[in-house]
């Protein structure tokens, strides 16, 4: 693994952990909202996204052979969570959406980089 790939992975891990923090904060704040029934999707997606981001970060730190696939799944969860949060005007939802979109972008880039490395290794 190249030094550039290691730096990219560290950045992706940081983005995943930042997303966990933002999703957890949004989750907790959404539970306090007056119209909680309008926040159900946001709450559910916050939990799913936080859990997938945490698991993806863990998989990357231990260099799991599934980290590329997990990064893509994490990116999908982040995208959906970000879209749900972006529908609300609450500050916690706005911050969560930003963290989710950044993490989704980072995870897709990481998955592509890992895929390219695997492809290169297969051709050697």
Residue, then its C-alpha position, 0 to 999 in steps of 0.5 A: x500500500x502506498x503512502x498516498x493510499x494510507x493518507x487517503x485511508x486516514x482521511x476517510x477514517x477521520x471523515x467516518x468518525x466525524x460523521x458518527x459524531x454528527x449523526x449521533x448529535x442529530x439523532x439525540x437532538x431529533x428525539x427532542x424535537x416537538x414534532x418527532x413524527x416528522x423526524x422518524x426517517x432522519x432518526x432512523x437514518x442517523x442511527x444506521x449511518x452512524x453504525x455503518x460509519x463506525x464499522x467502516x472506520x474500524x474495518x479500515x483501521x484493521x485493513x479488512x479485506x472488505x473495506x472497499x465494499x464497506x466504504x461503498x455501503x457506507x457512502x450509500x448510507x451517508x448519502x441517504x442520511x444526508x438527503x434526509x437531514x437536508x430536508x430539515x431546517x434544524x441546525x443539527x440536521x444541517x451539520x449532519x447533512x454536511x458531514x454525511x455528504x463529505x463522508x460519502x464523497x470520501x468513502x467513494x474515493x477510498x473504494x475507488x482507490x482500493x479497487x484500483x490497487x486490487x486491479x493493479x495487483x491482479x495484473x502483476 
